[in-house]
Structure formats: structure tokens, C-alpha cells
Amino acid sequence: MSISVIIPVFNGTTTSRDCLQALANSSVPATECLVVDDGSTDSSAAIAQIMGATVFSTGGRFGPARARNLGARRATGDVLLFIDADVAIHADALGRIRDSFQSDPELDALIGSYDDAPSGSSLVSQFKNLLHAFVHHEGNHQASTFWCGCGAIRRSVYLEHGGLDETYRSASIEDIELGVRLKLAGRKLALDPAIQCKHLKIWTLWSMVRTDVVERGIPWTKLILRTRVFPNDLNLRWDQRCSAVLSGVFVVLAAAGISGVFVPNPSSTPCLGGAVAVFIAIGVLNRKFYSFLTRRKGWFFAARAIWLHLLYFLYSAFSVVIGTILFAIAPTRETASAACAPIPVSEEEGR
């Protein structure tokens, strides 16, 4: 079982060296490491060459979807392992991936998880990365999606299904969209949270909100409406949907109650009471996550993270509303779901 590692990079000097060093420290070596430079203006390509990777370029700034597709064409391994340039895989990850595919000939794709010790020290970075880790650790092992942050797929399957949709010109939901196509085609996808990597990205409040709304929430809503695939898994579990709705109710009730402090209103007290009740309900629905945060970072961190989580639910609900409106306006955008053909591979590009 040979494994080709494919890493797209754009201006990744702050993390790519650690990413490649972690790969070099793997207990099971990869067959090859292909770094695809997507128009970087820094020394990302030079660093990758120094670290021993095979480096080539997309020829411009086209997005990670095209970079990964180019890597898949050039790869020679039986399995493609996609990792982001800002993650560092654990030493046993490649071994676990190899064993999973060898032990299950019907397995088509496999995804891992972030670990519970992200490198970023800020509240936002810790919260964002720990939320992702928790969601994947609690997800169904029969996966409903694919993830290119740390995801492996048989090369033949990837090429047969046309790879990633290159109309996504930035890091968005191109991997989720591929996962939907794979599931609709009856392919077997799995999630193994024991396959782990450390996320090296440093988040700010603005980058978190913008990414989750513009690059995730809105396009994911449009994808769900177009494909009608709405799994009860990961971020889309029923308790997460309920929490998003309740967060909006909480804000409305809290605003109405607080307004009574400045403008006397007999309904302000009931509104505040209702806000407290809704807040408690959100806490009950997400008690496992808050317990997880408390165990990992302490009660003071968890108490502050709850408010970030509430914000997360609010802008997630906002994303659904905007995504639904945009889909209603233009529902016929052609994507790889309908148009992507198998990727041809020449002798020069692959085996």
C-alpha cells in the first residue's frame, strides 16, 4: 500500500516547515510528498524543496482545489493523503491510514481529526480548533463527508469521481462537496479520530467569523439545498441545529428584556426570564462540549468560550438565511456534482 501525500500551499512560510517536518518524523514513510505551490509570493516553494518534497506550481493563484487535483495527477501512490500546509500530522497517522485501507478493501476514503492541543494560544484560536476536534471526535465513524485537512482517498476513486470542484477558487467546501458526490455514488467513507494532526493556524475573531460565514456556512447551505443531502452528523447534528435557532431566540429575548431597563416595559422581566431559560437550554444541549473544554483548559476558559460558541451559533444561523436567499435567486449554478468528469491522467502525470 503506497501513500502519496499532497500539500497545497499559498504563502505558508510560517507553518509549512513544521508541516513537512512532522511528515518526515512519521513512523511509516510516505511514498512521496508533493507540494503544489498555488502562486505564493514568499519562500514556501523553496522551503518545501529544502525539506525534500517534490514541488511544482499551479502557474498562478487558482485555489487549493486545482492544486490538489494537479497533485493527484502527478501522484503515483495507491492512496492520496491530503493535508493542509498548516497542520502537523502525528507520527502514527500514516501507519493508521495504511492499516485501515489494507484491512478493509471496500474502504474508499478516510478522514482524521485535529488533536485537542492546538498550537495557537489565543482564546479564539484555542476555541476554534478545539471545537473542530470535538466535533470530529463525536462524529459518526461511518463518515458523511470528506475533509482535505487530513483526509485519505484511493487514487483511483478520486480520479474516477473527477476530484475537487475547481470552481471553488479559495479554501471553502470543495472537500465537503466531493464527500457528497462520493456518498451519493455509494462509496464507503470513514472517520477515525485516532488519525490526528495538530492545527497550526492562528485565528482572529474576524478571520473565524468571515471564514465560517463566507467560505463555509453560505456555500454549504447552498450545497445542501441543491443536493438535498442533510446528514445528522458533525456540525449538522440535530442538537447543533436546535442550538442555532435557540441562539437567535436568546438574543431577541435578551434585547427585549434589557431594553426594559431604559424604557419601562411590563414584558421586560418575562423576557429576561425567557432569555435565561433559553441560555440554560443551549448549555444543556452542548454540555458535552463544555465539559470537554473544562477538562482541557479549565473552567475560566470554558466560561469565556461559551460566549464565542453562542456567537458561532448566531452567525451560523445567519449563514443559513443568506445561503437560502442566494440559492432562491440563483439555484442552477453548475458544479462538479453534475458536470465533473473523471480526471484524465497522462503517462507524464501519473502511473
Sequence and secondary structure as in RCSB ss.txt:
>XXXX:A:sequence
MSISVIIPVFNGTTTSRDCLQALANSSVPATECLVVDDGSTDSSAAIAQIMGATVFSTGGRFGPARARNLGARRA
TGDVLLFIDADVAIHADALGRIRDSFQSDPELDALIGSYDDAPSGSSLVSQFKNLLHAFVHHEGNHQASTFWCGC
GAIRRSVYLEHGGLDETYRSASIEDIELGVRLKLAGRKLALDPAIQCKHLKIWTLWSMVRTDVVERGIPWTKLIL
RTRVFPNDLNLRWDQRCSAVLSGVFVVLAAAGISGVFVPNPSSTPCLGGAVAVFIAIGVLNRKFYSFLTRRKGWF
FAARAIWLHLLYFLYSAFSVVIGTILFAIAPTRETASAACAPIPVSEEEGR
>XXXX:A:secstr
  EEEEEEESS TTTHHHHHHHHHT SS  SEEEEEE S SSSHHHHHHHTT EEEE SS   HHHHHHHHHHH 
 SSEEEEE TTEEE TTHHHHHHHHHHH TT  EEEEEE S  S  SHHHHHHHHHHHHHHHTS SB SS  SSE
EEEEHHHHHHTT S TT  SSSSHHHHHHHHHHHTT  EEEEEEEEEEE     HHHHHHIIIIIIIHHHHHHHH
HH    SSGGGSHHHHHHHHHHHHHHHHHHHHHHHHHS  TTHHHHHHHHHHHHHHHHHHTHHHHHHHHHHH HH
HHHHHHHHHHHHHHHHHHHHHHHHHHHHH TT   HHHH       TTT  
